[in-house]
Amino acid sequence: MHQEISGLCVITDTTTQKRYTHLQLAELAMRGGASIIQLRDKHLSAKELFALAVAMRTLTMSFGRLFIVNDRADIALAADADGVHLGQTDLPIPAARKILGKGKIIGATASTLEEALAAQQQGADYIGFGHIFPTSSKEKPTPARGLAALQEVVAAVKIPVMAIGGITLENAASVLETGVQSLAVISAVSTAESPQEASAKLSALIKTYTELHKVHRKDS
């Protein structure tokens, strides 16, 4: 049985910033407490992405953290990543499951409640829901979904929900109030003056809210 998605997910990126490589960003994020690293690069060849994923797998294993590859189930399998995150235009979830088998994590992007429920029904292990707030990290064809839509999804699905899109240290608490299990960030860590410090602050905030929600569940 694979590990459950929770905590801070840092998506490595070398387009919003040029100071750090994917590996350097991942190490700084994990030193700060990030529990999940997602490798995202739309520009590398398959050969280059595979080599980077293998190096990232070695690094994340040394920290004991989860490693997810964005989009590419084949690269995730070949590099022995913990799983893959699929967008709406990527390989369908059942097809990715055939490639990866039951032991790997499959995350699915959703921007509506209907998409989230469909991904759960198709066998996704977690939902990446967003974008929550306006973001400049990647082009978005749809408007920001907001906290009410996020809360609706959290209440409706039985699998973990990872919120993504425009999340910062300043607004993270409002996102965590919805009961999400994980926050995914790009710019909040990668473009911070100190990625390690930014990761540490976000990780600590998530831990605080996770404990609070545990207490509330026990009391209810």
C-alpha positions in Angstrom: 0.0 0.0 0.0 1.4 3.4 -1.0 1.8 6.4 1.3 -1.1 8.8 1.5 -0.8 12.3 0.2 -0.4 15.0 2.9 1.6 18.0 3.8 3.4 20.4 1.5 4.0 19.5 -2.2 6.6 21.6 -3.9 6.5 21.5 -7.7 10.0 22.2 -9.0 10.2 24.7 -11.8 12.9 26.4 -13.8 10.8 28.8 -15.8 9.5 31.1 -13.0 13.0 31.3 -11.7 16.6 30.6 -12.9 18.6 30.6 -9.7 18.2 26.9 -8.9 18.0 23.7 -10.8 15.2 21.2 -10.2 17.5 19.2 -7.9 18.6 22.2 -5.9 15.1 23.4 -5.4 13.9 19.9 -4.3 16.7 19.7 -1.8 16.0 23.1 -0.3 12.3 22.4 -0.2 12.8 19.0 1.6 15.3 20.6 4.0 12.5 23.0 4.9 10.0 20.2 5.5 8.2 19.5 2.1 6.8 16.0 2.2 6.2 15.7 -1.6 8.3 16.8 -4.6 6.7 16.9 -8.0 9.0 17.2 -11.0 7.5 19.4 -13.7 9.3 20.3 -16.9 7.5 20.8 -20.2 10.6 21.5 -22.2 13.0 18.6 -21.6 13.2 15.7 -24.0 12.1 12.3 -22.7 15.7 11.2 -22.4 16.6 14.3 -20.4 13.5 14.1 -18.2 14.2 10.5 -17.4 17.8 11.2 -16.4 16.6 14.1 -14.2 13.8 11.9 -12.7 16.3 9.2 -11.8 18.5 11.7 -10.0 15.4 13.2 -8.3 14.3 9.7 -7.1 17.7 9.2 -5.5 17.5 12.6 -3.8 14.0 12.2 -2.5 14.7 8.7 -1.2 17.6 10.1 0.8 15.2 12.4 2.5 12.4 9.7 2.8 9.9 11.9 0.8 7.4 11.1 -1.9 8.4 11.8 -5.5 5.7 12.5 -8.2 6.4 13.0 -11.9 4.1 15.4 -13.7 2.2 14.2 -16.7 4.4 11.2 -17.7 3.4 7.8 -16.4 6.2 6.2 -18.5 8.9 8.3 -16.9 7.4 7.8 -13.5 7.6 4.0 -14.0 11.0 4.0 -15.5 12.5 6.1 -12.8 10.7 4.2 -10.0 8.9 7.4 -8.8 6.2 7.0 -6.2 3.6 8.1 -8.7 2.4 10.5 -11.4 0.2 13.5 -11.6 -2.1 13.7 -14.6 -3.8 16.7 -16.1 -7.1 16.6 -17.9 -5.4 16.2 -21.3 -2.9 13.6 -20.2 -3.2 9.8 -20.3 -6.6 8.6 -18.8 -6.3 7.3 -15.2 -7.2 3.7 -16.0 -4.5 3.6 -18.8 -1.9 5.1 -16.4 -2.9 2.5 -13.8 -2.2 -0.3 -16.4 1.3 1.2 -16.8 2.1 1.8 -13.1 0.2 -0.9 -11.3 -1.6 -0.7 -8.0 1.4 0.2 -5.9 2.0 3.6 -7.4 0.2 6.9 -6.7 -1.9 8.5 -9.4 -3.0 12.1 -8.8 -5.5 13.9 -11.1 -6.1 17.5 -11.8 -9.7 18.8 -11.4 -11.1 22.2 -11.7 -14.8 21.3 -11.1 -16.6 19.0 -8.7 -17.7 16.9 -11.6 -14.1 16.3 -12.7 -13.0 15.5 -9.1 -15.8 12.9 -8.7 -15.0 11.4 -12.1 -11.3 11.1 -11.2 -12.1 9.4 -8.0 -14.4 7.0 -9.8 -11.7 6.2 -12.3 -9.3 5.3 -9.5 -7.3 8.4 -8.7 -5.5 8.3 -5.3 -5.8 12.1 -4.8 -7.3 15.2 -6.5 -5.2 18.2 -7.3 -7.9 20.9 -7.3 -7.4 24.4 -8.6 -6.4 26.9 -9.4 -7.7 28.3 -6.1 -6.4 31.9 -6.6 -5.1 33.7 -9.7 -1.6 32.5 -10.5 1.2 33.5 -13.0 3.1 30.2 -12.7 1.3 28.7 -15.7 -1.4 29.8 -18.2 -4.9 29.0 -17.1 -7.9 28.8 -19.5 -10.4 29.0 -16.6 -10.9 31.5 -13.8 -9.7 30.9 -10.3 -12.0 28.5 -8.5 -11.9 30.0 -5.0 -12.3 28.6 -1.5 -16.0 27.7 -1.7 -15.5 25.4 -4.7 -12.5 23.8 -2.9 -14.5 23.2 0.2 -17.3 21.6 -1.8 -14.8 19.1 -3.4 -13.2 18.3 0.0 -16.6 17.5 1.4 -17.7 15.4 -1.6 -14.7 13.1 -2.3 -13.3 10.3 -0.2 -9.7 10.6 -1.4 -7.2 13.3 -0.3 -7.4 16.8 -1.9 -4.3 18.8 -2.8 -5.1 22.5 -3.3 -3.0 24.3 -6.0 -2.8 27.7 -7.7 -1.7 31.0 -6.3 -1.2 29.7 -2.8 1.2 31.8 -0.6 2.1 32.0 3.0 -0.3 34.9 3.4 -3.4 33.0 2.1 -2.4 29.4 3.0 -4.3 29.4 6.3 -7.6 30.2 4.5 -7.0 27.3 2.2 -6.2 24.9 5.1 -9.5 25.9 6.8 -11.3 24.0 4.0 -9.8 20.7 5.4 -7.5 19.9 2.4 -4.8 17.3 3.1 -2.1 19.0 1.1 -1.0 22.3 -0.5 0.9 22.4 -3.7 3.1 25.4 -4.5 5.4 26.6 -7.2 6.3 30.3 -6.9 5.7 30.5 -3.1 8.8 28.4 -2.7 10.8 28.6 -5.9 10.8 32.4 -6.1 11.1 33.1 -2.4 14.3 34.8 -1.1 15.0 31.6 0.8 13.2 28.5 -0.7 14.1 26.5 2.4 12.7 29.0 4.8 9.5 29.4 2.7 9.1 25.7 2.7 9.6 25.5 6.5 7.0 28.1 7.2 4.4 26.5 4.9 5.1 23.1 6.3 4.7 24.3 9.9 1.4 25.9 9.0 0.1 22.8 7.4 1.2 20.7 10.4 -0.7 23.1 12.8 -3.9 22.8 10.8 -3.6 19.1 10.3 -3.4 18.7 14.1 -6.4 21.0 14.6 -8.5 19.1 12.1 -7.6 15.8 13.9 -8.8 17.2 17.2 -12.0 18.5 15.6 -12.8 15.1 14.1 -12.3 13.4 17.5 -14.6 15.9 19.2 -17.3 15.7 16.6 
